[in-house]
Amino acid sequence: MIKLRACRSCKNVTEQLKCEKCGGDTVLEWKGYLFVLDPNRSLIGKRAGIATPGEYAIKVR
């Protein structure tokens, strides 16, 4: 089973030990899942400060 990880700085969800978007460290402890297709039209994406489409965690420890 693949364990998803979340970046501590940009909250990007990935399988890697380092984030592909910002190069930050990733952790296994995160909650919530947010998928943003169009950040310019997404109200939740704007409120979360997301500028690029992708998969994001809501809360990262």
Contact map, one row per residue, 1 for C-alpha under 8 A:
1110000000000000000000000000000000000000000000000000000000000
1111000000000010000000000000000000000000000000000000000000000
1111100000000010000000000001000000000000000000000000000000000
0111110000001110000000000001000000000000000000000000000000000
0011111000001111100000000111110000000000000000000000000000000
0001111100111100001000000111110000000000000000000000000110010
0000111111111100011000011110000000000000000000000000000000010
0000011111100000000000011110000000000000000000000000000000011
0000001111100000000001011000000000000000000000000000000000000
0000001111110000000001010000000000000000000000000000000000000
0000011111111000000000000000000000000000000000000000000111110
0000011001111100001010000000000000000000000000000000011110000
0001111000111110000000000000000000000000000000000000001110000
0001111000011111001000000000000000000000000000000000000000000
0111100000001111100000000000000000000000000000000000000000000
0000100000000111111100000100000000000000000000000000000000000
0000100000000011111000001110000000000000000000000000000000000
0000001000000001111100111100000000000000000000000000000000000
0000011000010101111111111100000000000000000000000000000000000
0000000000000001011111100000000000000000000000000000000000000
0000000000010000001111100000000000000000000000000000000000000
0000000011000000001111110000000000000000000000000000000000000
0000000000000000011111111000000000000000000000000000000000000
0000001111000000011001111100000000000000000000000000000000000
0000001110000000111000111110000000000000000000000000000000000
0000111100000001111000011111000000000000000000000000000000000
0000111100000000100000001111110000000000000000000000000000011
0011110000000000000000000111110000000000000000000000000000000
0000110000000000000000000011111000000000000000000000000000011
0000110000000000000000000011111100000000000000000000000011111
0000000000000000000000000000111110000000000000000000000011110
0000000000000000000000000000011111000000000000000000000011100
0000000000000000000000000000001111100000000000000000001111000
0000000000000000000000000000000111110000000000000000001111000
0000000000000000000000000000000011111000000000000000111100000
0000000000000000000000000000000001111110010010000000111100000
0000000000000000000000000000000000111110010000000000110000000
0000000000000000000000000000000000011111110000000001100000000
0000000000000000000000000000000000011111111011000111100000000
0000000000000000000000000000000000000111110011000010000000000
0000000000000000000000000000000000000111111000000000000000000
0000000000000000000000000000000000011111111111000000000000000
0000000000000000000000000000000000000010111111100000000000000
0000000000000000000000000000000000000000011111110000000000000
0000000000000000000000000000000000010011011111111110000000000
0000000000000000000000000000000000000011011111111110000000000
0000000000000000000000000000000000000000001111111100000000000
0000000000000000000000000000000000000000000111111100000000000
0000000000000000000000000000000000000000000011111110000000000
0000000000000000000000000000000000000010000011111111100000000
0000000000000000000000000000000000000011000011001111100000000
0000000000000000000000000000000000000110000000000111110000000
0000000000000000000000000000000000111110000000000111111000000
0000000000010000000000000000000000111000000000000001111100000
0000000000011000000000000000000011110000000000000000111110000
0000010000111000000000000000000011110000000000000000011111000
0000010000111000000000000000011111000000000000000000001111110
0000000000100000000000000000011111000000000000000000000111110
0000000000100000000000000000011100000000000000000000000011111
0000011100100000000000000010111000000000000000000000000011111
0000000100000000000000000010110000000000000000000000000000111
